[in-house]
Amino acid sequence: MVKLAGVGHTHAGGQVALRGIDLQIAQGERVAIIGPSGAGKTTLLRLLATSLKPDQGELDLLGKQPWTLAATARQRLRTRIGLIHQAPPLPARQRVVTAVLAGRLGQWSLFKSLFSLIFPLDRQGAADALGRLDLADKLYMRCDQLSGGQLQRVGIARVLYQAPDLILADEPVSAMDPVLASHTLDVLSREAQRRNATLLASLHAVELALEHFPRIVGVRDGCILFDKPATAIGHDELTALYANEQLEHAPSPPAAPPPLLNIPRC
């Protein structure tokens, strides 16, 4: 489903975001990416969403190498990938029903897509997706009338309606309280399992990652520090990953993190 071999990326200006990333994720797996701010988590997801091109290495997505494809073929590949943003790019005056139905605009004809923007075509489908996230009553509200957490759930509903093969979620519950965040991740995980879709999410809250994802990838300084089952993640791994950082909602955070010289380097 996903394969990266020696993948690296450097931002404009020379800042190295990722270096030598080797990662394989099978169909139907649910994987969390954790690590301190600036570790490269968002850059990794943007590479997998094909919104960024690797500077080095090989990237395979859904059986394709996206950057060897023609533009139209790469666009078709993108319709099989759902991206959940930390701050969903939803127009303020757009109705929630239209925002959710936008998940399938890339799969519809141009005429159907334009028509649906004016007269939403599958209102029941949008309502069903919102209902899974307890937002069915917001169907006809404007996006600027919603809270940050509600907007994040609308973004998730849009991807659920899209029904992609690969779901990429970048801090999808950062604006929610802990109880709602846990419930939302449970819904997202359950829906991915139901359709045998692959789910890859970056999370700042370590506790949520360990609770909802069987496999954890720790990223620091643009490198993969560990790739283990959640049940095998212990205090030592978290200490090395978050040295000199404040853990958020992490189990048993270290009282005195070790110096950076003791961190395994790639």
Secondary structure, DSSP 8 states (H G I E B T S, - for coil): -EEEEEEEEE-TTS-EEEEEEEEEE-TT-EEEEE--TTSSHHHHHHHHTTSS--SEEEEEETTB-GGGS-HHHHHHHHTTEEEE-SS----TTSBHHHHHHGGGGGGS-HHHHHHHHHS-S-HHHHHHHHHTTT-GGGTTSBGGGS-HHHHHHHHHHHHHHH--SEEEEESTTTTS-HHHHHHHHHHHHHHHHHTT-EEEEE-SBHHHHHHH-SEEEEEETTEEEEEEEGGG--HHHHHHHTTTS--BS-SS--SS---GGGS---
